[in-house]
Each structure stands twice: as C-alpha cells, then as structure tokens.
Amino acid sequence: GAGLYLRSRADVDSAHVGLWGGSYGGYLTALGLSRASDMFAAGVDFHGVHDWNNVIRNFVSNYDPGKDTNVARLAFESSPLASVSTWRSPVLLIHGDDDRNVPFHESVAMAEALRKQHVEMEELIFPDEIHGFLTEKRWLEAYHAAADFLTRHLQ
C-alpha cells in the first residue's frame, strides 16, 4: 500500500523508492522486495524474519511445523522466502550472529536463496552481536552502511 501511495505522488520519483527496516520491519522489507521488486528499487533488511516456520518458535515454544502441514504451509507462504523467485531488487542484509530473537540463520538462508536467484546482495554481519545491537558503534556502523547502500542504489 505504501508503494502504491508513493507511486501516485507527483513529488516522488517512483523508480527510486526503497525500503528498510529492522526485525518485523526487516520482514516487511524482505516481503516488499520479494513480492514487489517492480515497485521497490532497493532495500536494507536489519535482522528480518524470512521463514515464519523458524521464528514462530520464539513465540510458541512447542510449535512443530510437521504436526500441522496446513499451518506450516500458511506460515511459509506468509514469508519472504516463499516469494524469493520474483525478487530482483538489490538488498543489504544486516544481522548479528548471536541474535536470539530472529535466528542468524534467517539471513544465511535468505542470502543463499538470493544468490541462487542472482540478486545483487550485500551482507553486514556483526560477530557476537545480539538482536538489539549492544553498542552505539554497531548501530552507527549499521545505519551508515544502510545509508551508503541506499544512496548508491536509489540516486
């Protein structure tokens, strides 16, 4: 909806609209890029969810995708990885490898899927870093990398 709104505005260059967000915002960024690459020219995904079947365990500890295939199918279809075949826009994935909210493997799996699709992708991985980066230095590094990436791809 936001992309359609921006496209309708005369003061927006619709060929240069990008997405960025962290955690659930990272999920929405990846979802937007996977399902509407024609609308979004680039994005930055901070520790985003890419397959709900993995992350839902943080909220429902006994969740087992093998127990109910309909639920597992819906969870996957609600995930960016389900639509990765239509993803064309460049993306920067940012993640700490000690994230306990959104497992680091979410970004590893997404990077692998994007490589198979030949999507331009960059990664910024912070060793021993958690979901809500611990230091101002890491946040600044991440935000500067995001700004640089978006500047390079949206100007």
C-alpha positions in Angstrom: 0.0 0.0 0.0 2.8 2.4 0.8 4.5 1.7 -2.5 1.2 2.4 -4.4 0.7 5.6 -2.5 4.2 6.8 -3.2 3.8 5.9 -6.9 0.7 8.1 -7.1 2.5 11.2 -5.9 3.9 13.7 -8.4 6.7 14.7 -6.0 8.1 11.1 -5.8 10.3 9.5 -8.4 8.7 6.1 -8.4 11.8 4.5 -10.0 13.8 5.3 -6.9 11.8 4.1 -3.9 13.5 2.0 -1.3 12.6 0.0 1.8 14.4 -0.5 5.1 13.5 -1.8 8.5 14.6 -4.0 11.4 13.1 -7.1 12.9 9.5 -7.1 11.9 10.4 -4.1 9.7 13.1 -6.3 8.2 10.5 -8.9 7.5 8.3 -6.2 5.8 11.3 -5.0 3.8 12.1 -8.5 2.6 8.4 -9.2 1.9 8.1 -6.0 -0.1 11.2 -6.8 -2.1 10.2 -10.4 -2.8 6.7 -9.6 -3.8 7.0 -6.1 -5.4 10.5 -5.7 -6.8 9.0 -3.7 -9.6 7.8 -1.2 -7.1 10.9 -1.0 -4.8 14.4 -0.3 -6.3 16.4 -1.5 -3.2 16.2 -2.3 0.4 18.0 -2.8 3.7 16.9 -5.6 5.9 18.1 -5.5 9.5 17.7 -8.9 11.2 14.5 -9.7 9.4 12.2 -12.8 9.6 12.4 -14.7 6.3 10.6 -18.0 7.2 7.9 -17.9 9.9 8.3 -21.7 10.5 11.6 -21.0 12.1 10.9 -17.8 14.1 7.4 -18.7 15.4 9.1 -21.0 17.9 10.2 -17.8 19.8 6.5 -17.1 20.5 5.1 -20.7 20.6 7.9 -22.9 22.0 6.2 -26.2 21.2 5.4 -25.2 17.6 6.2 -28.1 15.2 5.7 -27.4 11.5 5.4 -31.2 11.0 2.3 -31.5 13.2 0.0 -29.4 11.0 1.1 -29.1 7.4 -1.7 -26.6 6.7 -0.4 -24.2 9.3 3.2 -24.8 8.2 2.3 -24.1 4.6 0.5 -20.8 5.6 3.5 -19.8 7.7 5.8 -20.3 4.9 3.6 -18.7 2.3 3.5 -15.6 4.6 7.3 -15.5 4.5 9.6 -13.7 2.1 11.4 -16.9 1.2 8.1 -18.2 -0.4 8.3 -15.4 -3.0 12.1 -15.2 -3.5 11.7 -16.3 -7.1 10.3 -12.9 -8.0 12.9 -10.9 -6.0 15.0 -8.7 -8.3 15.9 -5.6 -6.2 19.3 -5.2 -4.6 19.4 -5.7 -0.8 21.7 -5.2 2.1 21.2 -7.8 4.9 22.4 -6.8 8.4 22.5 -9.2 11.2 24.3 -10.1 14.5 25.3 -13.7 14.6 24.2 -14.1 18.3 20.7 -12.9 17.7 18.2 -14.8 19.9 15.1 -13.1 18.7 15.5 -13.7 15.0 18.0 -16.5 14.5 21.0 -15.6 12.4 20.2 -18.5 10.1 17.3 -16.5 8.7 19.8 -14.1 7.0 22.0 -17.0 6.0 19.1 -18.8 4.3 18.0 -15.6 2.6 21.4 -14.8 1.3 21.7 -18.3 -0.1 18.3 -18.1 -1.8 19.2 -14.6 -3.2 22.5 -15.9 -4.6 20.7 -18.7 -6.4 18.4 -16.1 -7.9 21.4 -13.9 -8.9 20.0 -11.0 -6.9 22.5 -8.3 -6.1 23.1 -8.6 -2.3 25.4 -7.4 0.3 25.8 -8.5 3.9 27.0 -6.8 7.1 27.4 -9.4 9.8 28.3 -8.5 13.4 30.1 -11.2 15.3 28.9 -11.8 18.8 26.1 -9.3 18.4 22.5 -9.7 19.5 19.2 -8.5 18.1 19.2 -5.0 19.6 22.9 -4.2 18.9 24.7 -3.7 22.2 26.8 -0.6 21.3 26.3 2.7 19.7 29.3 1.9 17.5 27.4 -1.1 15.9 24.2 0.9 15.4 26.2 3.7 13.7 28.1 1.2 11.6 24.8 -0.4 10.5 23.0 2.9 9.8 26.0 4.3 7.9 26.1 1.1 5.8 22.4 1.3 5.2 22.6 5.0 4.1 25.5 4.3 1.8 23.7 1.3 0.2 20.5 3.2 -0.4 22.4 6.2 -1.7 24.2 4.0 -4.2 21.1 2.2 -5.4 18.5 5.0 -5.3 20.3 8.0 -6.7 
